[in-house]
Amino acid sequence: MSRWLTQHAQAFSLALRKLAATPWNALSSIAAMGIAFSLPAGGYVLLENATALSSRIDSAPQLSLFLDPDAAKADVAQIESRLKEHPQVKSYEFVPKDKALARLKESAGVADVVESLGRNPLPDAFVVQAKSPSADVLEGLRKEMTGWPKAEYVQLDSAWAKRLEALLRVGRIAVLVLAALLAFALVTAIFNTIRLQILTQRDEIEVAKMVGATGGFIRRPFLYYGALQGLAGGTAAWGIVAAALWVLNGALGELGRLYAINIHLAHLSPGDSLSLFGFAAWLGWLGAWMSVGRHLSQVEPQ
């Protein structure tokens, strides 16, 4: 066991020395990988922040039923009776026009406008919560309520939230496709880098094979080299995303102060960060493994 660990430690040390021997080439490769990794990682961060924002907003299936301005108490009672007996209605709240106007007066910037009105322009309304979140059920309930006497307009309040969820699903698919394409490109880049390493060390590899070195002993430093490059690229991507979020949060802070709201984009969680590092290192290892398997067998002692 100790011999196995010693061999891996030697291979790891040799891979580090190879990276240090060509610092500019290594840095350029790591920078390119970091920029490539930062694109899907940044997209993922934005989607996670958008998802967290949407989850904080009440997206329960609700409908707002606005009555005609001339609706009498008897009309309100009739609609309330319909809602109470309807099998698809979970709960409802009646919002009289006077209460709605009082809420509107409490809104910033519109109190003076409301005071200048000669009469209350708001209608009585019912806020209805459906039992089912199904889009078909909600749309059917909306159409049915629109046909009730003295029902002027019925609004499906959660429609925008459903559109946001659909956009987030499309965004996740786009990030996955982008990540897959860039992963293929990065594996190809590591593949070619390791191929050049094998060609430049051809004589050393031939000598090692002549003295009886095993295939695993020869492959190990190249695999560590690829994994280290991938890990460094993932770390660079993490730093790029962190810097971009720092700049964006500064701008969003100014915007939030203007509207008296708190807007802050969260960075990758510890678990997501470890996943990024591990995935980047695995891609580097995969590219090295493919290249070693393809080209190392072609190097034989003469």
Buried (B, 14 or more C-beta within 10 A) or exposed (E): EEEEEEBEEBBBEBBBEBBEEEEEEBEEBBBBBBBBBBBBBBBBBBBBBBBEEBEEEEBEBBBBBBBBBEBEEEBBEBBEEBBEEBEBBEEBEBBBBEEBBEEBEEEEEEEEEBEEEEEBEBBBBBBBBBBEEEEEBBEBBBEBBEEBEBBBEBEBBBBEBBEBBEEBEEBBEEBEEBBEEBBEBBBEBBBEBBBEBBEEBEEEBEEBBEEEEEEEBBBBBBBBBBBBBBBBBBBBBBEBBBEBBEEBBEEBEEEBEEEEEEBEBEBBEEEBBEBBBEBBBBBBBBBBBBBBEEBBEEBEEE
